[in-house]
Structures are given as structure tokens and as C-alpha cells.
Amino acid sequence: MPKRIGSGCEVYMDFSIGGLYAGRVVIELNTAACPKTCENFRMLCAATKGFGYKNSSVHRVLPSFCIHGGDIINGDGTGGRSIYGRSFPDESFELRHALPGVVSMANKGPDTNNSQFFITLTQTKWLDGVHVAFGAVVEGFRVVKKIEAVGTYAGKTTAKVMITDCGEFLPGMDVPEGIAGEQMSAPLRTLMFDDVVPSAAPAVDVVTTEEEATPLERPAPNEGRGVVNNKGKGNAKSTGPATAKSKTK
């Protein structure tokens, strides 16, 4: 798990799995490298503008690759909204996807960032220069592993994963495990790691097609970024967690 860099800007997310409280994840934002992207994420966590991540879903979990959420419009990867409007440009590719726990923006091509984000579960260096990394999980990685355990090769989770609460993480705040949120349905109990059976699925990449993001095999280390979509056409830009094409015009 990444170590704190002392940016002074942190947020938290409380997760539930299958309606059961799973724990809190604390994310440090690298405001020096990506101030605009970090501000978007921070304000969506705090719902400063009246909308944000609270009560949104994690719609895709790919074991040994990433946890993908943040579609605060449709909840399925086809929508999203930033504090700057529908989308905003790529700010910087300075930060690398070098460790598990890196937090980065999902997209459907250059300069299409909105509210969708992902958390890496392994080193994903092929995403460098394609997705804007802007933060890292500094506490609660055990919760991240719980979420990974309900993922599948296709990305669909075996239990519903929700962000039940979120906001700015301030000095003196706790990182609780075992506290049931008020949104939880009975019976209220903590979801322990041993309660979840991990899926033995290979890691995949995701690229945007004309219909939706489709899982593909990860390119070999010495291959270029080109991948092949489900229609057999080359895709010059290998995207990671892609935002699917909107269902609405």
C-alpha cells in the first residue's frame, strides 16, 4: 500500500458489500501534481455542489486489475459528471500506476474525465500516459481487498458494492471497521474478509467499444499499446477502466 506524502488533502469512502458494512478507505490526493483533478474528486466526496459519490455504486471489479466506480448518473459506467461540467481535460500524467492502491481517472479517450475513477489492485504500468493518476489509498487497503474478492473476469460483482458515505478525512477522524451505516439493511453486521470467496479470474483490460466497455486480455510486456476490440479492429489507444458509451444522446 502506498505511503503518505503529506499533501494535507485526504478523503474517505465507506463501502458496503451486499448491504453489509465493509469498512473505510482513506485516499490521499496529490494536489501538487494534479490540483484540478484532486479538487474534482474532493468536492465529489464532500458533495460540495450538491452531488457526489455518496450512495453510488462500484459497478465493475476486475480481480488483479482494478476496482471501478464513480458513475454518479447511471451507476453502470455509461454516465458521470464532474464539478466542471460533463467532462474535463487530462491534467497531468506525472504520477504512475506503479503500485496497488493508486487512484486514477477512468475515461473513454483523451480529455474525457468526469466522476468515474478506479483503484488499482496491482502494478498497471500500461495505463501510464493514458489515465490521470492523482491519489493513493493510504488506509483501509484491507477493505479494497474485500471488494476485489467479489469481482469476476467479466467485471460484474457477485454482491452489490456501494459507497455509503464519503467526505474529507480530517485530523482525528477514525478508520472504523465494524460500524454499520444507517443505510444498511438488517441484519447489521460487519462483513469480514473471510466471508467472501475470491474469484480465481485472470486480470483483464477494458476498452471502450461502440456499445460498452469490453474485457480483453492484458497485452504482453513488450507489446505496444494496441489491442483488438470485439469487432476485430485495432485500437491504437489501450485504455484501462473505460467509461462506456452513454446510452443517451
Secondary structure, DSSP 8 states (H G I E B T S, - for coil): -------S-EEEEEEEETTEEEEEEEEEE-TTT-HHHHHHHHHHHHTTTS--STTEE--EEETTTEEEE--TTTSSSS---BTTBS-B------S---STTEEEE-BSSTT-BSS-EEEESS--GGGTTTS-EEEEEEE-HHHHHHHHTT--TTS--SS-EEEEEEEE--TT----SS---TT--SS--B--GGGS-------EEEEE-SSSEEEEE---TTS-S-EE-TTS-EESS--SSB----S--
